[in-house]
Amino acid sequence: MAAAVNMSKAVTATSTTTHASVAESRKATAKLEALQSVERGVQTHWEQIKPFEANAPQPGEPSPPKFMGTFPFPYMNGMLHLGHSFSLSKLEFASGYERLKGKRVLFPFGFHVTGMPIKACADKLKKEIAMFGPDFERYVEKKEVVEEVSTEQEESADPTKIQKKHGKAASKNTGLTYQFQIMRSMGIPNEEIKDFADPKHWLYYFPPLAIEDLKAFGLSVDWRRSFFTTDVNPYFDSFVRWQFHKLKQHVQPKVKFGERYTIYSPLDGQPCMDHDRAAGEGVGVQEYTGIKLRVMMEDLVSTPDAERDQYKGNAVGKALTTPEMLRALGDRKVYLVAGTLRPETMYGQTNCFVGVDITYGIYSVNDKEAWVCTERSARNMAYQKLFQEPGTVNKLGELKGSDLIGIPLNAPLSSFEKVYTLPMDGVLPNKGTGVVTSVPSDSPDDFVTLRDLKKKAAYYGVDPKWVEPFFDNYPTVLKTSKFGERAAEAVTEKYKINSQKDKSQLAEAKAETYKEGFHHGTMIVGEFSGKPVSEAKPLIRSKLIEEGLGFPYCEPDGLVISRSGDECVVTLAPQWYMDYGEESWKALAEECLAQMEFYSPEVRNQFEKTLDWLSQWACSRSFGLGTRLPWDPQYLIESLSDSTIYMAYYTVAHLLHGGTLDGSKPGEANIKPEDLTDEIWDYVLLKGPLPKNTTIPKSTLEHMRREFEYFYPVDLRVSGKDLINNHLTFFIYNHTAIFPKEQWPKSVRANGHLLLNGEKMSKSTGNFMTLRDALKVYGADATRFALADAGDGVEDANFLEKTADDAILKLYTEKEWIEEVLKLASEGKLRSGPLTWNDKVFDAEISRLINEADKHYRHTLYRESLKTAFYDMTNARSEYRKATTGQGIGSSATEGEEYENMHEDVIRRYIEAQALLMAPITPHWSEHVWMDLLKKPETIKNASWPEGRDIDTSLIDAASYVRNLVGKIRSTEDRATARNKKKGSKEAASEEKDKTKLRLFIASTYPAWQEECIEVLKTTWDESQQKFTNSEVQALSARGLMKNKAVMPFVKTMKQAVEARGPVAFDRKLTFDELQTMKQNLDYIRRELASIKIQEVEVVMKEDVKEEGWEKDDLKKAEGSLPGAPTYRLV
C-alpha cells in the first residue's frame, strides 16, 4: 500500500449494473460519443489551466467577493451513486453561477471514513475468509430468500416530543447475504476482495475512484484541499483534537461525561449512532414511564382452579400458578409492567390490556420482583440497570397473552383497589412493553376498547364484572375547556368512532386529545390537583419512581440494526456526550438559525423542530475508525461529531498536505503534524496570539490565517434533507460554540431524495445507478442536464433516463446549429447593419431571459434555470429564425418567399448568452461553444454573467401579442374545419377553402360601459387593506349599468386581475402601438397562416367600419374587438 494517495492515479472498478448496457444497445451512439469527446477535451484543458484552484488574495491585492460552498463529505465504503450526484449538483450549479457573477469561488471536497461501517465490513470479510477461504472458493451458491424488515412503527403520541420522520428510505439491503458478494457486485475483482479485510485498504481504494468519477462529471472542485478523516491523516486528526479541546474547555463546557440513554449494540459493545446503522437511521430514544401493576397472586393462589373466574374455558391465572411456575418465582412479587407516555393520567386506571396472541416472558428483576413483558422490552431493560445483573436477561417463564386475561391487579394511583387484565386488538409486541395500562377518561383507544368489551363481552370471552363496574363509573383525571373532564368520550363522538377497527380516526382522536390535555389541561385529582398538566406531569412521574411504583424505561423509537447485524437496544451508560439542547447553547443555535437563508420554509421549519427536540448526543465510541478523544484516548470520536466544523479545515488543507488525502507528505507550508498545537489552530482560526514556542514561520501562519479569514464563513451548505435531524443541526451548534458570529454559516439548501424513473433507488431491485454508470451511458453534461431537471424542492425528485437520453440529442443538435450558423457568419451570409423589428424583439427576449435565469439561479431553482437557459432560449431563437428565414414553418411555407435573414450581431449575442447561462449546468458543452466555436481567448470559467441590458418590454409584449393572435386563429380554424368534416358538409368546406383573405379588426378604445365600471371599482378598492370593499353593486346600479348582462362578468374578471396584480391592473392601456405592430407583421401573419390557405392580410380599425359599405358579418366582428383583443373573419 502506498504511503500517500496520488490523486492523478487512475483506479478502475467495473460497473455491473444493468444501466451500463444501455449505451451499447442504443441504436445511434455517434452523438453521445461526440459529446463525450468534447467532455474529455475540456477536462484535459481544465487539468492544464486549473481554473478551480482558488487562493485568498495576497496582501495589497484587490479582494474580490468570495463564495465558499460545501457538501457533506460522502462515506467511502463504495462507489458514488446518483443520489450523491443529485445533492452535489445543487452546489455545483450554485458554484458555477457565483463564479460567473464575479466571485472567487472555493468548492472543496473531502471524504469521510470515520466510524463503524468500514470496520464492520472489514470484520465481516475476515470471518468470511475464515469460512470460505481467501478467494471464497469454498462458498457454494444457493438461493437466498431475503425478507425486507419494516422499520415503520406506530408514532409516539407524546405531545412533549416532536416526531422525527425517518425519511431516508433508500434501501441499504442489497439482497446479498455476504460481504464478499456485495464487493463483487461493486465490480471489485474476486482476487482483490481479501485486501478489504484491512479497514485501511478501503481508505486508499474508494476515494481515488470517487475523485476520478467526479472529475469526469466536471465537478469544479479545488482538489488540492481534499483529505480523508481519522487519525490516519495526522493533520486532520490534529484539527479535530483542537476542536474537542475547545468544546470541553468552553466557559460552559459543551462536551460532558455522565450516564445517559443512548442507542446501543450489545454485539458491538458500544453506542450505535446514525452512520453506524444498517437500518434505522434517524431513529432516536423514546422515553416512557414504566408502571408496575402488581399481580394479586394471593387471590389466585388461595382460590382453586375450579372456583376461579374463567376465560374461554380455562381458569384465570392457571399458567401463572402451576407448581413449576411458582417454584421459579419463589418469593418474588409479580408485576405486569406497562410503558406510558402519560404518567399524570395513572389516577384514572381501570384495567390493563394485553395482546392475546403475544408471547410474554416473566423476567427476574432481583430476588424480590419479577416483571411480565415482551422479550424485546426485557432486553432493553437489562441494559438500563433495571435488572440485578446488567446486560443479563433471566427468564423465569413464558406465557401467552391469553394466559393473562382476567388476572386481578393492583394499579398504582388508581381509585380502584382491584382491576383486571383485558384483551385489546392492536397491542404491538415491538412497541413499549406489550402491556398497556388503561385510562378511558383520556385515551380514545382505551375508551373504545372498553366500550367494545362491554357490548360484546361474550364475543371477547370476558366476564362482565371485569368491565362494567369500571367502564360505567370510570374516574376522571384532568379537565380542558375544549373537552371537559371526559376528553376521550367527547373526541370519540367528534370523530364518529364506532369500534377498535376505526384505526385512522382513532389515531387523529388520540393526537388531538393528548395534545389538548398536555397544553391546556388542569389536574382535578390527587395531590397536584389544580396544577396545569404540563407542570404536574414530571412531578407525578417522579412520585411514581420515588415510591417504587414506576421506573424510567427507554427503547429505540423504531427498529435499529447495526452494521454488524445486531438489533440495537437503549442502554444507560457513562459516556462522553455533546450537551445539545442546553438552554444557552440552544439560544445561540436559534440566533444563528434566524439569520440564515434556507431557500424553503419547510426546511426552516424542520430545523426549528429539530432544535426543539434535540438533546444530549453521545460523541464517543470504543471501536471503529476515527480520532481519539484527546483527554480520554480509550474512546474514539464518533462519525457525526468529527464532521461539524471541518469546513474550516478546507481553508488551509492545501497548505498542510496538498496533493495527498492522508497527509503523508507535507504541503506548501512544510509543517509537520506534530507542530500543529492548539495554540497554532487558535492563531489561524480564532485570531489568537502568535504562539511563542513554535518553529513555524510567522509568514506561514499569517498565510494560513489569511486563507481562513478570506473564505470563511461557509456561504452555502448543500445536503439531503435527512441530515437536518443530525449533521446539519450539529453543524450550526458547533459553529456557534467555537467561532464568532461573523463566521457562522450563512445558508443551507436541503433537497429531497432522488427517485430513478419514478421508483425508489434500491440495489436489491436493480433500480440503481452509480455516477460511473451514468457517465458511461449518458456522458457528463446530459447527466447534469437530467439532474437539473429532476426537481428542486424538499419533496423527492425524479431522475428520468429518458430526459438524460433526450438531452444528448438536444445538446448535440444545438451544438450543430451553432456550428452551422457561425459558418454562415464567417462566409458573410448573415445580415449586418441596423436592427429590424424582429432583431429588436429577439434581442429584448435574450435580455429578459438573462434576467429571468439570473433570478432562478439566485434562488437555487435549477429546474427553472434550465428551462429558461435552454428551452426558453432555444424557443426564442426558433421564433426569430422562423420570422427572419422561414425555417421552422414547415410544408405550408410559400415557395419563393423572401425573408430578411438573421442579424449576425444578435445571433452572436444569443450564442454567447446561452453558453454562459448553461455553463453552470452543462459546463463542457458551454466551454466548447465558448472557446472552440466562438474562439474566445479564455476559458468560460473566467467569463462574466451576460449583460441583461434595459429591456424594451413593449417589444416583447407586441411580439407575444402577434404570436398569440396567430396561434388563436389557427386553432380556431382547425377546430372549425374538424367540425365541418365531422358533419360531412361539402358545401361549407368548399366555401371555407375559397376564403384566402384574413380581415383583422382592431379597436383603439374600450366600450364606454367598461370604462364606467372601472371607475366604480376604483372607488371600492381599499389601498390600505389591499382588497375590495365589495360595495360595487349599489354604485353600478346607481349608474344604470346593471341592465347590461355583460357588466357583472366583466367586473368579476377585473376584480380578479386587480387582486392578483394590484391597482396597476386598472390601467388597460397597451404598452405598444397595436396598429403599427400589425402593419409590421403582416407578412409574418400571412406566412404563419399559410396552412389555412391565407394569402392576404388586411387590418381594419373598428372605428372605420360603418354600416354603409360593410357586410353584416364585418359589423358584428368589428363590434366585438377590444384594444389588444382583435377579432377577424375570413373572406
N, C-alpha and C positions, 0 to 999 in steps of 0.2 A: 504493500500500500504506500502510495506516495505520501510524503510528509505534508505536502501542500496540494491544494486543488488548483490546477491550471485551468482557468475558465475558457481558454481557447481550444482546449482539447475536445474533440468530438466523441461523445459517448452515445451508443445507439441501442435502443430497445426495440424489439419487433412488435408491431401492433397486431393484435389478433381479433379486434372487434369487427363485426360484420360490416360496419360502415366503410372500412378501408377498401372493400371490394367495389364500392360504388364507382370510384374513378375508373377502374378497369372496365366496368360494364357500360359506362356512359358511351353513347354512340359517337359523339364528337368531342374529343379531348383537346383539340387544337387551341381553342380559345382559352381553356384552363392553362394549358402549357405555356401559352404566350404570356398570360398574366403572371404565372409563377416565374417565368424567365425574367420578367420585369422586376418582380419582387426580389429575386436573388441578386440582380444587378444593383438595385437600390440599396439593399442591405450591405453589399460589398462596399459601396460608396460610403455609407454611413460608418462602417467599420474604419474606413480610412480617415474621414474628417471628424468623427466623434462629436456629433452635434448635441448629444445628450449629456455630455460631461459639463457640469455646472460648478463654478467656483465663486466664492464670495469675492467682491471687488477688493483689489489691493488698496492700501492707504493712498489717498489722493485721487483715486479713480472715481468716476461717476458711479452712483449707487442706484441702478435701475430698480423698479419694483420687482418683487420676487413672488414666487408661488411654490410652496412645498406641499406636495400631496403624497399620501402614504396609503398602503393597503396591508391588511393583516397578513404577516408572512405565512405562507402555506406550510402545513405539516408535511414533512418529507418522508412519508412511508409508501410512496407510489408516484405515479405519473400525474401531472396536472390534467384536469378534465374540463369540460365545457362550463361547468358550474363555476370553477375558479375564474375561467376566462371571462364569464359574463360580468361578475362583480368587478374584476380587474379592468374590464373595458371601460367602465364608467370613469375611473381615474385616468385611464389612457386618453379618453376623449377630452376630459377636462384639461389635462396637461397640454395636449395639442392646441386647444383653444387658447389657453392662457399664454402659451408661447407666441401665438400669432398676435396677441394683444400687447405684446412688448414686454412681458415679464420674463425674468430669468427663472427658469423652471428647474426644480430639483424633484426628480421622481426616483427614489431609491428602492431597492428590493432585497429583502433578506429571506432566510429560510429557518423554519422552526423545527427543532429536533428534540426539544425538552420533553420529559415526561415518560409515561409508561408504554405508549403504543409500539414504538420501535423495539424497546426492551422486551415487551410481551411477545411480539412476533419472532424476535430472535430466539427467545426461550422456547417457543413452540417448535421452531426449526431444530433446535438442539434435541428435543425429545423425539421428533420425527426421524432425525438422522439415526438416533439410537434404536428406534423401532424398525426402520426400513433400510438403513444403510446410507452412506454419504451421497449416493445418487438416487436414492429411494427405489433401488432396484428390487427390494423385497415387497414393495407395495403391490397388492393385487386389486385391480379396478373392480368396483362393484357399484350397483345402483344405490344412490342415496336418496332417501325421502326427506326433504327439508321442509319443515314447517316454520312459517314466519310467526314469531311471537308478537302478539299485540301488546303495545305499551300503553294503550289508552286505558285510563282509569276514570272512574266517576269523579267529577270535580269536587273539590272540597267546598263546603258551604260556610266555612269560617269567614265571617264578614270582616275580620281584622286582617285578613291576608288578601293581597292582590294575587289573583291566579295567573301563573305563568303559562303561556301557551307553548307546548313542546312541539314547535312547528318544524323542526329540522327533520323532515320525513325522508330525506334521501337515504335510500336503503343501504346499510352497510353490510347486508347479508349478500354474499356473492353466490350462494348456492353451492359453495365448495366446502368440503369437510376439513381439509388440512391446509396448513400454511404454505407448504411447498406447491400445492395445487394453485393457490392464489398467486404465488410468484410466477408459476408457469403461465397463468392467464395474463400476466403483465407482459409476457413476451421475453422473460428472462431465461436464457439457455439453462437447461437442466443441470449441466456440469458446473454452473456458476452459483446455483442456489445455495449450496452449502456454505459459501462465503458469508451469506447473510445471517448465519448463526452468531456472528460477531456484530453486536449492535453498531459499532463504529463504521462498519462497512456501508451501512445504509447512508451515513452522513456523507460519504465520498462517492456514492453511486447516483442517488436521485437528484441532488441539487444541480450537478452539471447537466443532467438531462433536461431539467426544468429550464435552465438558462438557455440551452440550445433551442428548446421549443419557443420560449418567449422572444428570443431574438428573431426566430423565423416568423413569429407573429407580428413583428415590427414594434415591439414594446419600447417606448422611448425612455429607457432606464439608464441611469448612471451606474454601470456595473462595477465601477471602482469601489463603491461603497457597500457592496454586498458582503454578507457574512452568514454563518450559521451559529446557532446558540449553543449553550452548555459550556462546561469548563474545558472542553476540547479546544475552544477558542479562548486563549487566556486574556485577550484584550476585552472581549465582550464579558467574560467572567468577572473581570475587574470592575467593569461598569455596573453590573448587576449587584455585586457585593457593595459598591458605593451606594447604590440606590437603597438597599435594605438597611445599611447603616443610617442613612438619612431618615428613613421611616421610623426606625427604632429609637433614634436619638432626638426625634422631634420633641418640641416643648410639650406637646400632647402626643405621646407615642402612638404610632399607627399600627405597629406590629406588637402583639401581646401574646402572653402564654397563659394557658388555663384550660380547664375542662370545658368541652363544648360538644354539641351534637354535630355529626358530620356523616356523609355517605361513606361507607367503609366496605372494603373487600376482605372478608376473612381469609380467602385463599392467598391474596397478595400480602395480607398483614399490614395494610396501610390505607389511608383515605383514597377514595376513587373519585377524582374530580372530573369535570365535564369532558376534558380531552382524553381522559383515560378510559372512556366508556365505549363499548361496542354497541350498546343500546341505552337509551335513557338520557341523552344529552339534554341538559336544561332542567332535569328533574331535581327538585330540592327536597328539603326535610319538612315533613308535616308533623306538627306537634299536637298531641292530644293530652287530655287528662284521663288517665286510667281510673275507672270506677270499680270498686271491689264490692260485688253483690254476694253476700255470704250465703252459701247453700245451707239450709236449715236441716243439716244431716241428722240432728236429734229427732226431728219429726219423722224422717224417713226410716231411720234405723229402729225406732220404737214402734213402728207400725208394720205389721206383717204384710207381705205382698198382697194377699187376698183381700185385705181391708183397705189398701191404698186406692187413691184415685186411679182411673185407668186412662191410658192414651192408646187408641187403636188396638185394644185387646191386651195390652201389656201394662203391668203395674208401673206407676210413675217412679222413676229413680231406680228401677231394678238393676240396670247396668252399673249404677254407681254404688250399689250396696252389696255386690257379690262378695263372698269371703275373700277372693283373690284381690279385689279392688280395695277392700277395707284394710287388708294386710299391707298393701302397697302404700296406702295413705297414712297408716299409723295414727299418730295423734294430731296430724295436720288438720287445720280448718280448710275447707274447700270454698273457693270463691270463683264465680263466673266474673271475668274481668272484661269490661266494655271500654271502648275508647270513645270519648266525646269531645266535641269542639265547643260545647256549651255547658260548662260545669255549673253556671249560675242557675240552670233550669232543673237541677237534680232534686229540688224540693217537690217537683211535680211528677216524680216517677210513679208509675202504676204497674209496671211489669218490666221484663226484658225480653228481647226477641233473639232467636237463633234461626239459622237455615237448617231445615230438617235433613237435607242431604249432605251437608258439610261435615267433614271429619274433624273432630276436635280432639285435642290432647289434654291430659291432666299433667301439669308440669310442676315439679318440686321447686319451690322458691327457696325454702330452707326447711328446717325440721319442724316448723310451726305452721307453714302455709303451703297450699297447692293451688295453682291457678288453672282454670279451664279457658282455653283459647285455641286459635289455629296454630299450626306448627310454624307458619311463616312469622306470625307475630311473636311467638316464643323465641324464635331465633334472633329477632331484633332485640327483645328484652334481655337476652343473655349477654349482649354486647353493651348494655346500658346500665350495668351494675345493679340490676333488679333481682338477679338470682345470686345465690350464695357463692357459686363458682362462676366468675365472669367468663363468658365465652363458651360455657358448657350448658347444654340443654339436657336436663334429667327428666325423661318422660316416664311417668308412673303408670299411665294407662291411656286408652283411646276410646272415644265414644263417637257415635253419630249424633247429629243434632236432634234427631227424633228421640234419642235416649234422654234428652234434657227437658223435653216438653212436660209441663205440669209441675216441675220441681219448685218447691217453695223457697223463697229467697228473702233475705233482709237487705233492703236497698238503703244506702246511706242518705240521710236528709229527707227521705220520703216520709209523708204523713201517714203512710200505711205501715203497720208493723210487719206484715207479710204480703209479698207479691209473688207472681208466678212467671215461669218461663213459657213463652208462647211462640208459635211458628210465624214466620214472616217471609213473604216472597221477596226475592231480590237481595237477600243478605249476601254480601260478596266475601268470599274467602281470602281475596287478595287486597282487601281494604280494611284497615283497622284490625280488630282482634277477632272478627267474626261474631262477636256478641254485641248487640245493640240495645242500649238502655232506652226506655220508652217514656216520653213526656207528651201526652196527647194534647195538652193545652197549647203547646208552642211548636210542635213538629207536625206538619201536614201528613207525612208518611205514617207516623205513629197513630194519629187520629184516624186516618182512613183504614189502616190495618185493623185497629181495634173495632172499628165500626163493622168491617167485613166479618171479623171473628164473631161478633155478637149476632149479626144477621144470619150467619151460616156456621153456627157452632158445630152442628153435626157433620157438615161437609168437611170442615177442617179437623174434626175429631177432638175438639177441645171441650172441656167441662164448662158450662156456662158460669159456674161460680168463680172460675179463674178470670172471667172477663167482665161480666155485668156489673158487679159492685164497684169496679174500678172505673169503667167507662161511663156509667151513669152518674158517678159523683167524682169525676176527676178534679184534682185540685188545680188552682191557677197560681201562677208564679210571678208574672210581670204584666204590666199594663202599658199599652200605647194608645195615643189619641186616634190612630187610624183603625186599629183592630180591636181595641178594648182589652179585656182580660183573657179572651179565648181566640187568640190570633189564628190558630190552626183551623178551627171550625169556620171562622169568618172567611179566610182565604180559600178554603175548600169550596165554599159556596160561590165565591167570586169566580173561581176558575172552573166551576161545574165539574168537579172531580167525583166520579161515581165509585171507583174501586182502585185497588193497588195497580191495576193494569194501565191506568192513565199516566204513563211514565212522564211524558213531556209536560203535561200540566202540573204534575207533582214537582218536577224539577223547577219550574217557574215559581210555583207557590212557595216552595222551600226557600229559594233565593230571596224572594220578597219578604217572607216572614222573618228570616234570620237577620236580614239587613235592617228592617224596620225595628226589630226588637233590640238589636245592639245599639243603633244610633239614636233611637227615640224612646226606648223602653225605660220603665221605672220599676224597681223591685217592689212587690207588695207582700212579701212573706220573708220570714227569717230575720236574723239579727241585722241584715243590711237593708231591710225594708225602707223604702223612701229614697234610696240611692239610685242614680242612673245605672243602667245595666253595664255601660262601658266602664264605670268605676267599680261596680260590685263584682264583676267577672273575675279579675285577678285575686280579689280578696277571698271570694268563695273557693277558688282553686287552691289558694294557699291553705285555707282552713281544712279542706279535704285531705291535702297531703300531710299537713302537720298532725292531724288526728288519726292518720293511718287508714283513712277511708278511701284514699286515692293515691295516685302516683303519676309522675311525669312519664309519658311514653311517646316515642318518636318512631317514624318509619319513613322510607322513601315515598314521595308522593307519586309513585308510579314505578314500573319495573326498571331496574338499573342492572345492566350486565357489564362486568368489567372486561377489559381486553383479554383477560385470562379465562373468560367464560364463566366467571363466578357470579351468582346472584348476590347483589350487594344488600347490606343492611344499614341501619343507622347505629353508630356507636357513640358512646360518651367517653372521650379520651382526652388526656392532656396533650396539647399541641400548640404550635405557633399559628396565629391567625391574624388576618387583616381586620382591623376594627371598623369595617364598613358599617354605616348606619349610626355611628356615634354622632351625637347631635351637632357639635361644632364642625366636624368634618363634613357631615351631610349638608350643612348650611353652605359651606364653600362649594361643594359639588353643585348644589342648586343655583348658586350665584353664577358659576361657570356655565351651567346649562342655559340659564336665562339669556345670556349674551351670545350664545352660539346659533348658527344657522343650520337647520335640518332639512330644508327643501320640502318638507311634508309635515302637516300637523299630526298625522298618525305616528310618525317617528318620534316627534317631540313628546307626544302623549305616552308612548311606550317607555321612553327614558324616564319620564316623571313617575310612572307606575313602578318602574324598577327601583328608583331611588326610594320609593315608599316602603318596599318590602325587603330590599337587600340589607343583609346584616353580616355578621362575622363570617369570614371566609378562610378556611384552612389553607395556609400557604406553604406548608411543609409536607414532605413525604420521606419515606425511608429508602425506596428503591427507584430505579429508573435512571434517566439521563438528566443532567442539569447542572446548576450552580449550587454549591453548598452554602447553607446559612453561615455567614462569616463568624458569628458568635456561638454557634452550636452546630459544628460541622457534621454531626451524626445525621443531620437532616439535609435533604435537597429542597430547593425552592421549586414549587410545583409550576406546571406549564402555563397557567393563566396569570401567574404572579410575576414571572420574569419577562412578561411581554406587555407591560403597561406604558413605559416611557422610552422604550428602545428607539423610538423615532429620533430622539435627541442624539443617540449614538451614531445614526446615519451621518450626521453633520460632520463627524470627524473620522469616521471609519476608514476613508480612503487615505488619510494621513497616517493612520496607525498600521494598516495592513493591506493597502490597496493591491488587488490582484489575487489575493488568496482568501478563501472563505473561512479557513480555520486559524488564521493569524499566525501561521507557521513561519512567515517571513515578514520582517518589519517593513512598513511602508515608507512613504516620502519623509515623514517626520523622524524616522530612525529611532523610535522609542521602544525600549524593552518593556514587556508587560509588567514586570515586577516594579518598574518605576512609576506606574500609574497608581499612585496613592490616592486616598480620599481627598487629600489637600489639592492634588492636581485636578481632579474632577471638579472640586469646588471652584477652583480658579477658572476653569474653562466654561463651566455650565452655570455657575451661580455668582459670578463676579466676586469670588472670594479673593483673599490676599495672595500675593505671589508667594508660593512655597519657598522656604529658606533652604531646606536640605534636599535639593534635587539637582540632578546632573542635566536635566532637560533645559536647553537654552530658552531664555525668556522670549526670544523672537518666535520660537516654535510654539510655545504656549499661547502667545498672542495670536498667531496664525490660527490655531485651533479655536480660540475664543471668538475670533472674527468670523470663522465659518459658522459656528453655532449661532451667534447673535444676528448674523445676516439672514440665515434661512429659517430660524425658529421664530414664531411658533408654527405648528402644523396648520396650514390653511384649509386643507380638506383631507378627511379620512373617509375612505370608501370601504363598505363592508356589506355582507349579507345581514339581514335583519335579525337572524338568530343570535348574533353576537351582542345585541343590545343588552340582553339579560345578564351578561357576564363581562366579556372583554371590553366592550366599548364603554360600559359604565365604570369599570376599573380604570380604564384609560383616563377618564375625567377625574375620578377620585385621586389617583396618584399624581397627576399633574398639579392639582390644587395643593397637594401636600408638600410638594418639592419645589415647584417653580413659582416665581412671582406672576401676578395677574397678566402682565403683558406677554407672557409666554404660555398662557393657557391656550388650548386648541380652539380654532375659530369655527370649524364646521364639521359635520358628519353627514354623509349621504349613505343611507341604508336602502338596500333593494331586496326584493323577494327572491325566492328560489327559482331555478331555471328548469322548465319542462323541456323535453325533447319531443317535438312533433305532438305536443299536447298531452304527453304522458310523463309521469314521474321518471326521472333517470334512475335506473337500477341495473346493477351488474347481473343480478340473478335472472332478470327477464330479458337481458340482452339490449334493452333500450338505454344505451350508454355510449358516450363518445369522449375520448380523450382529446386534448388540444392537438396532439400529434396527428391523430386520425383526421380531425377537421382540416388541418393544414394540408394534409395529403389529398383529401377528397375535394376541397374547395379552394385551397390557397388562402393566404392571409387576409387579403382585402375583402374577398367575398364572405369569409367567416366573420370578419369585423362588421361588415355591412349587415349581415343577418343578426348579429348580436345587438347592434344599434336598433334594429327593427323589432327586437324581441319584446321590449317593454321597458318602462322607466319607473313604475310605482313600487309600492311595497307588496303588492299582490304578486303572485307567481307570474313570471314571464315565460315566453314560449319561443324556443329556437326552432324555426321551421327549416328543414333541409331544403324544401322547395325554394324558400327565399334565398338561401345561400346559392343554390344552383342557378336560380334566375339572375342573381347578382353577377355571376360570371358573364352571362350574356350581356347584361346591361352595361357593365363596366367596359367590356371588350367593344361593344357596339359604339359606345360614346367615345372611346379612345380612337376607334376607326374614323368616326365622323370628324373628330378634331384633326386627325392627320390629313383627311381629305380637304377640309376647308382651309387649313393652313397651306396646303399645297396650292389651292386656288389663289390664296393671297399672295404667295411667292411668285405666282405666274401673272399677277396683276389682274386677276379675273373677279376681284371683289370691288365694290364701289368705294369711292373716297369723296371728300368734299363735304358740303353742307348736309346736315341730317334732315331726313324726311320725317313726316309724322310717324310712320312705322318705326323708324330708328329711335325717335324720341320716346315712344311708348315702351319699346324694349329696354332702352337704357334706364327708364324710370322703374320698370319692373325689376331689373337687376338690382337697382339701389334698394327697392322695397324688400326684396328677398334677402339681400345682405343684412339689412337691419333686422328682419324677422329672424334669420338664422342666429344673429348676434344675441337676440333676446332668448331664444331657445337654449343655446349653448350656455348662456349666463345662468339660466335656471336649471341647468343639468338635465334638460329634457331632450334626450338624444334621438329618440324616435322622431320627434318633431323636427329636430335639427336635420336629420337625414331626409325627411320629407321635403323640407324647404330647400336644402342644399342640392339634392339630386333630383327628386321627382318634380318639384315646382320649377326649379331652374330649367330642366330639360323640357318641361311643358311650355314654359315661356319662350324658350328657344324655338320649339317646334311651331308655335303660333307665328313667331317672327319670320321664320324660314318659309312658312306657308304663305304669309302675306306678301313676302318680297320675292319669292322664287317659284311659288306654286307647288313645291314639294310637300307631299302630305295630303293634297286634295283628293288624289285617287283617280278612279276611272272616269269621274264626272268632269275632269279638267277639260277645258276648251282648247282645241288644237290651235296653235298659232298665237296663243295669248301672250302678251308682253308683260314683264314684271320689272320692277325697279332694281332688283338684286339686293344682296345683303351688303351692309357697310362694314369695311374691314375694321375700323376702329371699334365699332360696337361689338363685333364678333370677338375681337381680341380681348376686349374687356370682359365679355361673358366667359371666355375660356379661362382667363386668369382668375376671375371671381369664383367660378365653380371649383377650380383646382384648390383654391385657398379654403373655401367653405367645406370641401370634402376632406381636406388634409387631416383633420383630427381622426376621421373615421377610416378613410382609405389612403393612408399616407404614401404607400408605394405608388399607387395609381397617380396620385397628385404630384408626387416628386417626378415621375416620368413625364407627365404633361408639362410640368414647370420647367425642368431642365432639358429634357430630350426633345420635346416638341416646341415649346415656346423659346427655347435656347436662353433661358435665364442664366446669368453667370454664377449665381449662388444657390445653395440648397433652399428648398421651400421652408426648411426649418428655421431659416434666418429671415423669412419674409414677414410682412405685417398683414394684419387683417385688412381686407379690401375696404376702400372708402365707400361709404353709403351715399354720400352727396345729398344735397337737398332734393327731395322728391316732389315732382310736379304731380300731385295726386289727381289733378283734373285730367291728365293724360291717361292715367290708369283707370279712372272712373269711365272715361269716354271709351276706352278700349273694351272694358268689361261690358259696357252698355251695348256696343256693336256686336260682340261675340254672343252675349246672352240673347239679343234680338234674333240673330241668325239661328241660334240653336232652338229658340222657341218656335220660330216659323217652320223650320224643318220638321220638328217633332209634331207640330200641329197638322201639317200637311201629310206627313207619313201616316198619322192616325186616320185622317180623312180618307186617304187612299185605301187603307186597310178596311175601313168600314164599307166603302163602295164595293170593294172586291167581295166582301162577305155578303153584301146584299145582291151582288150579281148585276149591278146597274151598268150596262154597257154605255148608255147614253151619258150618265154622269161622268163616267171615266173618260169618255171621248171628249166631253166638254172641258173637263179639267186639263186634259192633255193639250188642248188648244190654247190654254192660258199661259203665256210666256213672259208677261209683264207683271212686276211687283209694284204696287202702288202703296207707298207708306204715308200715313197721316200723322203729323206731329203737331203738338199744341204748345203754345208759348205761355199760356196761363191756366190756372186751375179753375174749376167751376166756382162761382161766387158763393154758393151754399157751403162748399168745403172750407173756404176762407173764413166764413162766418162761424162755422163750427170750431175752427182752430182758435179764433178769438175768444169764444166762450170757454173752451178748455183751458186756455192760458189763465183765465180768471179763477179757475178751480184748482190750479196747481199750487201746492204748499211747498215753497222752496226750502223752508227750514226743516220740514219733515221728509222732503223728497218723495212726496206722494200726492195723489189727487184727493180732493175732499169729497168726491162723488156727488156733487150737487149740480151737475151739468144739465140734468133733465129739465129742471124748472126753468133754467136760463134759456135752453134751446126752445122750450115751449113758448116762452115769452116772445121769442123772435119768430115764432111760427114755423120753425124748422122741422118740428116733429111730424109734420104732414108728409114729409119726404121719407119713404121707406128705406132709402139708401143711407140716411143720416146715422142711425144707431150702429150699423156695421162699420161705417167709416170712423165714428167716434171710438168704438172699441179698438179698432186697429191703431188709431193714433195714440190712444192711451197706452197700449202695449208698447208702442215704439218709444214713447217718452219715458215710461217706466224702465225700459231696457237701456236707453241711451242718454236719458236726461233731457232737459229742455231744448237742447240743440236739435232734437227731432221735430220741434215745431217748425223749424226753418226747412222748407222742402225745395229750396232753390237748388237747381243743378249746379255742379261745380264746373261744367263745361258748356260750350255752345252746342246745343243739340243739332241745330240745322247745319252748322258748319261741319260738325263731326260726320253727319250723314253724307254730306257732299264729298268729303274727303275719302269716304269709304264705299262709294257706290260700286266701284269695280270689285272690291273685296266681297261685298254682299252678293253681288251677281255671281261671282265665281263660287262662293260658298254654297249658293243655292242652285248651282248648275244641275245637281242631282234631281231637282224637281222641275227641270227644263226652263228655269228663269233666264231670259236673255237681255232683259232691260229692267232697270230700277228707276222709279220715279218718286220724288219726295214732294209732298204737298202739305202746306200749312193748313191747319184746321180752320183758321180764320178766312182762308181763301175759298173754302167750299161753301158755296151758296146754293140755294135751291135751283136757280137758273143755270143750266148747262151741266149739271151733275146728275148722275143716276141716283136712284133711291138708296142703293147699297153704299154708294160713296158717302152720302149724307149720314147714314147710320154709323158707318165706320168712323168717320171724322168726329162725330159727336162723342164717341167713346174714348177718344185719345186724351191722354194727360201728359204733362211735361215728364219726360223720362219713361213714359209708357205708351209708345206709339201703337197705332192699330194698322191693319193692312188689308188689302184684298188683291186677289189675282185677277188680271184682266187680259 
